[in-house]
Amino acid sequence: MNADSDRAIDHSHTEPVPQEDSRGYQPRQMVLLGAGHAHLHVLQQLAASPLVGARINLVAPQPRQLYSGLLPGFVAGRYALEECVLHLEPLVRRAGIRWLTRSVRGLDAATQTVLFDDGSTLHYDWLSVNTGPVQNRSRIEETMPGAREHALFVRPMETFAALWPKVAEMGANKALRIGVIGAGAAGIELAMAVRQRLPNSAITLLSGDAPAGAAYPPKAQNLMQAALKARRITLIQDSAVGVKSGEVILQSGARLACDVPLIAIGAQAPPWLEASGLALDPQGFIAVDANQRSTSHANVFAAGDVSTRQDRPLARSGVYAVRAGPALAHNLAAVVAGQNLKVHQPPARSLNLLSCGDGRAIAIYGKLAAQGRWVWWLKDYIDRKFAGRYSDQPG
Ligand SMILES: Cc1cc2nc3c(=O)[nH]c(=O)nc-3n(C[C@H](O)[C@H](O)[C@H](O)COP(=O)(O)OP(=O)(O)OC[C@H]3O[C@@H](n4cnc5c(N)ncnc54)[C@H](O)[C@@H]3O)c2cc1C
């Protein structure tokens, strides 16, 4: 790493307060919270055209970001973990901004202050939030006592990716009983990925009070359910209401013998938003307008799964988070320069690609759905291309 990059990247936990230069000039602070899909694009834009008039701070707890589109392939054993990694350091270095390797724990929109996990704070003039969804363990524990102690959570993905190889190793020596809890796209993909990796395991997919893939149109749902059955995955339409060592308790009163309960239920809003003072939607996500700007605070922007556009609620998905990047990069530069903001027009529909784990995949576009090897090739190509955009190794 050269001297310039040393100056640009700050891994320390000191000096969160803006510094005056020798002329007494105190730069205005822009804080980018999280290195989600939209912020990766913002970093690329900053490298191409630096922003004058503000000091940019990226807050991201990990030096890398795991790309979720490739994660089921990692579980299936098709990709090494390194192939699923987007390294932040080269992006931060090229963007020439300050990087704080911390996690946000609180936000006060009234005083324009972010609170970090180490107790330090940072003042901002402008804030952009792209921290993605979480699996709120406290809330999940309320509806599923024992989950915290006995279950494996898909998010944070870093933790999941560190624990999964241990499960795979156990499963190589003994036929495991695995219960995937949550049958949205991620749960369905993960169940099929586990089948590929652990052919002798008994896999059950719990879909709650609706059938597996219920958010999708009928043709796609039928394809997904047929694909699961063809891979010997037992589908149960029932909810987990408790987890104990060796079993999952179901709402019907039945008990599912289970060595590894894997929690893949829908993503929730981060709890630290609750007391932030920002306008939130009923699920607790940041309410934004057509410019991705908070509906309550004009100096706050939000993109990706942590936000909801009030006039057009969206299905949360990485595809939309990626598409949000260009408009966000424009709007952050525009707000600093006092120029007009751009309307972010999310696509009316997008192509969804679900891996079946074994070199086949399902494509869904609107009401249309298809499956085959060619869909897998397409998914593999698109996902690798996306990861490749950000795949420079650290310097
Ligand atoms: C197994 C799985 C497979 C998936 N496959 C697909 C797919 O194929 N296609 C698709 O469109 N979607 C897919 N999704 C959904 C997709 O992951 C999300 O929609 C997408 O990641 C949301 O992007 P984002 O930019 O909002 O946030 P994220 O990608 O989640 O990024 C959030 C960033 O914020 C950081 N962060 C989080 N908390 C904090 C904090 N407190 N302080 C500071 N930084 C923080 C994180 O480290 C990360 O850098 C999948 C999800 C899962 C679980």
The ligand as a Gaussian input file, in Angstrom:
#p B3LYP/6-31G(d) Opt

LIG

0 1
 C      -28.798000     -16.637000       0.577000
 C      -29.273000     -15.388000      -0.118000
 C      -29.261000     -15.341000      -1.510000
 C      -29.722000     -14.203000      -2.172000
 N      -29.688000     -14.196000      -3.543000
 C      -30.119000     -13.108000      -4.205000
 C      -30.078000     -13.070000      -5.638000
 O      -29.647000     -14.020000      -6.310000
 N      -30.547000     -11.952000      -6.257000
 C      -31.037000     -10.890000      -5.546000
 O      -31.452000      -9.910000      -6.145000
 N      -31.089000     -10.893000      -4.203000
 C      -30.636000     -11.974000      -3.519000
 N      -30.690000     -11.992000      -2.148000
 C      -31.188000     -10.792000      -1.463000
 C      -30.036000      -9.808000      -1.365000
 O      -29.024000     -10.340000      -0.565000
 C      -30.452000      -8.488000      -0.760000
 O      -31.616000      -8.027000      -1.383000
 C      -29.340000      -7.466000      -0.963000
 O      -28.139000      -7.919000      -0.369000
 C      -29.691000      -6.136000      -0.380000
 O      -28.682000      -5.242000      -0.761000
 P      -28.343000      -3.958000       0.076000
 O      -27.432000      -3.173000      -0.759000
 O      -29.594000      -3.309000       0.536000
 O      -27.610000      -4.479000       1.396000
 P      -26.468000      -5.551000       1.630000
 O      -26.025000      -6.189000       0.376000
 O      -26.987000      -6.449000       2.722000
 O      -25.251000      -4.669000       2.195000
 C      -25.288000      -4.107000       3.475000
 C      -23.933000      -3.568000       3.868000
 O      -24.045000      -2.839000       5.074000
 C      -23.111000      -3.312000       6.048000
 N      -23.734000      -3.192000       7.359000
 C      -24.734000      -3.955000       7.850000
 N      -25.036000      -3.555000       9.094000
 C      -24.226000      -2.501000       9.382000
 C      -24.064000      -1.654000      10.499000
 N      -24.803000      -1.792000      11.603000
 N      -23.126000      -0.673000      10.441000
 C      -22.371000      -0.493000       9.332000
 N      -22.490000      -1.267000       8.241000
 C      -23.405000      -2.266000       8.262000
 C      -22.824000      -4.740000       5.637000
 O      -21.580000      -5.178000       6.147000
 C      -22.852000      -4.594000       4.125000
 O      -21.619000      -4.082000       3.704000
 C      -30.234000     -13.106000      -1.447000
 C      -30.241000     -13.154000      -0.041000
 C      -29.768000     -14.285000       0.614000
 C      -29.787000     -14.318000       2.127000

